[in-house]
Amino acid sequence: MTRMPEEWEILTLRGLTATDERADEFVGTLVIHRAGSKEPVESITVRVRRSVVREVHEGLGRLLKRSTGFVRPGS
């Protein structure tokens, strides 16, 4: 029997901080929940490079710009 891959839901990313504004890495807590499960959430400490933060920012920005019903704050 083929097992289906696990699917996780990202609930939030808490406390993404760096030692200073020029840092190349940020540390925070990724809060996730197994999709379709009644199990409690899990918190995982993550380290994220600045280049990844920039890539995610640009990708989410494009996604939200195309999304129906998204209103930009201050619009």
Protein Blocks (a to p, Z undefined) as FASTA:
>chain_A
ZZdddddddfbdchiacfbfkbcbdcdddddddehiabdcddddddddfklmmmmmmmmm
mmmmmpghiacehZZ
